[in-house]
Amino acid sequence: MKKSVLITGASSGIGEATAFKFSEQGYHCVLHGRDQTRLGTLSSKLPSSEILTLDLSKSDNVANELKTLLSKQDLSIECLVNNAGTFETGEFTSTPISSWKHTFEVNLFSLVAVTQEVAKYFRTRGIKGNIINVSSTLSYKGSPGTTAYSASKAALNNLTLALANELGTLGIRVNAVSPGLVDTPIHSFHGLEKEAKNKVLEKMGSLQPLGRIGTPGEIAEAIYFLASPASAWTTGTIINVDGGINIK
């Protein structure tokens, strides 16, 4: 039976780096995303993996899709990494409610749907599993133009704490990682030409006490730590991995 991890939003950025990290540690990686081509490229680079193509903006479909995956007898999913998310910006008074609903659908409700199924799976199989949510420093102090995103991540933080309490009696640990500015495709500067991008990175780096933005690999290290035996007595914790931006 394969020791496995389910990673949502695995096709790029933090999710991709997390897949490489878990794979290095001997995990079979279930790679979730919407872009089958990118998932296939990533899967081809890992010794043991499979693809789950699923649109998390439609949370009503999540349960049925996951039941098929979780019924596989050759898998033993021990960890869920809730990384998938959307980042939409806009001035508060001009942002339509439909945009708020989409942000919460992807960043919270779909995550709830996935986590419910995996938690039931852990309970049924007696697995003392791990659930790691990827939050954001914007959950603590939102910036102008990020109201919906910030609110959705603040809700995720509270969900993390409540679930840690509720599932702890089953030996299931629930924690979160709160990244600051990280060079991933979720940010518009990620795809800029080198010279233009370096100027943006220099400017953004000055916002952190450590003088630079983060890398996906640094977030993946924190995620794996929370899944590993090294954190066996850790639950209900939100780890800031942000270059110190949260204390400025």
BELGIGI-V37140 format. One record per residue. N is the residue number from 0. RES is the residue in one small letter. D_CENTER is the distance of its C-alpha to the mean C-alpha in Angstrom with 1 decimal. Layout:
N,RES,D_CENTER ; N,RES,D_CENTER
This chain:
0,m,25.1 ; 1,k,22.0 ; 2,k,19.5 ; 3,s,16.3 ; 4,v,12.5 ; 5,l,10.5 ; 6,i,7.4 ; 7,t,6.5 ; 8,g,6.9 ; 9,a,8.6 ; 10,s,11.6 ; 11,s,11.3 ; 12,g,10.2 ; 13,i,7.4 ; 14,g,6.6 ; 15,e,10.4 ; 16,a,11.1 ; 17,t,9.2 ; 18,a,11.3 ; 19,f,14.3 ; 20,k,13.9 ; 21,f,13.8 ; 22,s,16.5 ; 23,e,18.6 ; 24,q,18.5 ; 25,g,20.0 ; 26,y,17.2 ; 27,h,17.6 ; 28,c,14.3 ; 29,v,13.7 ; 30,l,12.0 ; 31,h,11.0 ; 32,g,11.7 ; 33,r,14.7 ; 34,d,16.5 ; 35,q,18.4 ; 36,t,20.2 ; 37,r,17.3 ; 38,l,15.8 ; 39,g,19.3 ; 40,t,19.7 ; 41,l,16.8 ; 42,s,18.0 ; 43,s,21.5 ; 44,k,20.5 ; 45,l,19.3 ; 46,p,22.0 ; 47,s,20.5 ; 48,s,17.9 ; 49,e,18.0 ; 50,i,16.5 ; 51,l,15.3 ; 52,t,16.0 ; 53,l,15.2 ; 54,d,15.1 ; 55,l,12.7 ; 56,s,14.9 ; 57,k,17.4 ; 58,s,16.2 ; 59,d,19.8 ; 60,n,19.5 ; 61,v,16.4 ; 62,a,18.4 ; 63,n,21.1 ; 64,e,19.0 ; 65,l,17.1 ; 66,k,20.5 ; 67,t,21.8 ; 68,l,19.1 ; 69,l,19.4 ; 70,s,23.1 ; 71,k,23.4 ; 72,q,25.6 ; 73,d,24.7 ; 74,l,21.1 ; 75,s,20.0 ; 76,i,16.4 ; 77,e,15.8 ; 78,c,12.1 ; 79,l,9.2 ; 80,v,5.6 ; 81,n,3.9 ; 82,n,1.5 ; 83,a,5.2 ; 84,g,7.2 ; 85,t,10.7 ; 86,f,12.6 ; 87,e,16.3 ; 88,t,19.0 ; 89,g,22.5 ; 90,e,25.3 ; 91,f,25.1 ; 92,t,28.5 ; 93,s,28.1 ; 94,t,24.6 ; 95,p,25.4 ; 96,i,24.2 ; 97,s,23.0 ; 98,s,20.4 ; 99,w,19.3 ; 100,k,19.1 ; 101,h,17.0 ; 102,t,14.4 ; 103,f,14.4 ; 104,e,14.6 ; 105,v,11.3 ; 106,n,9.3 ; 107,l,11.1 ; 108,f,13.7 ; 109,s,12.0 ; 110,l,9.3 ; 111,v,12.6 ; 112,a,14.3 ; 113,v,12.0 ; 114,t,12.0 ; 115,q,15.7 ; 116,e,16.6 ; 117,v,14.9 ; 118,a,16.4 ; 119,k,19.7 ; 120,y,19.5 ; 121,f,19.1 ; 122,r,22.0 ; 123,t,24.2 ; 124,r,23.9 ; 125,g,24.1 ; 126,i,21.0 ; 127,k,19.9 ; 128,g,16.3 ; 129,n,13.1 ; 130,i,10.1 ; 131,i,7.3 ; 132,n,5.3 ; 133,v,3.8 ; 134,s,7.1 ; 135,s,9.8 ; 136,t,13.4 ; 137,l,14.5 ; 138,s,14.0 ; 139,y,17.0 ; 140,k,19.2 ; 141,g,18.7 ; 142,s,20.5 ; 143,p,23.0 ; 144,g,21.7 ; 145,t,18.2 ; 146,t,19.3 ; 147,a,17.3 ; 148,y,13.9 ; 149,s,14.9 ; 150,a,16.1 ; 151,s,13.1 ; 152,k,11.0 ; 153,a,14.1 ; 154,a,14.3 ; 155,l,10.8 ; 156,n,12.3 ; 157,n,15.4 ; 158,l,13.9 ; 159,t,12.4 ; 160,l,15.9 ; 161,a,17.8 ; 162,l,16.1 ; 163,a,16.7 ; 164,n,20.3 ; 165,e,20.6 ; 166,l,19.3 ; 167,g,20.6 ; 168,t,24.0 ; 169,l,22.7 ; 170,g,21.3 ; 171,i,17.7 ; 172,r,15.6 ; 173,v,12.8 ; 174,n,11.2 ; 175,a,8.7 ; 176,v,8.3 ; 177,s,9.6 ; 178,p,10.0 ; 179,g,13.2 ; 180,l,14.5 ; 181,v,13.0 ; 182,d,14.8 ; 183,t,12.6 ; 184,p,13.9 ; 185,i,12.3 ; 186,h,15.3 ; 187,s,18.8 ; 188,f,20.3 ; 189,h,18.3 ; 190,g,20.9 ; 191,l,24.0 ; 192,e,26.9 ; 193,k,27.0 ; 194,e,29.6 ; 195,a,28.1 ; 196,k,24.6 ; 197,n,26.1 ; 198,k,27.7 ; 199,v,24.6 ; 200,l,22.8 ; 201,e,25.9 ; 202,k,26.0 ; 203,m,22.3 ; 204,g,22.8 ; 205,s,25.6 ; 206,l,23.3 ; 207,q,22.0 ; 208,p,24.4 ; 209,l,23.5 ; 210,g,24.4 ; 211,r,21.6 ; 212,i,18.1 ; 213,g,15.4 ; 214,t,14.4 ; 215,p,11.2 ; 216,g,13.0 ; 217,e,13.4 ; 218,i,9.8 ; 219,a,9.7 ; 220,e,12.8 ; 221,a,11.6 ; 222,i,8.9 ; 223,y,11.8 ; 224,f,14.2 ; 225,l,12.7 ; 226,a,13.0 ; 227,s,16.4 ; 228,p,19.9 ; 229,a,20.1 ; 230,s,18.2 ; 231,a,20.0 ; 232,w,21.3 ; 233,t,18.2 ; 234,t,16.6 ; 235,g,15.9 ; 236,t,14.9 ; 237,i,12.8 ; 238,i,13.1 ; 239,n,13.7 ; 240,v,13.3 ; 241,d,15.1 ; 242,g,18.5 ; 243,g,20.1 ; 244,i,19.6 ; 245,n,19.0 ; 246,i,22.5 ; 247,k,24.4
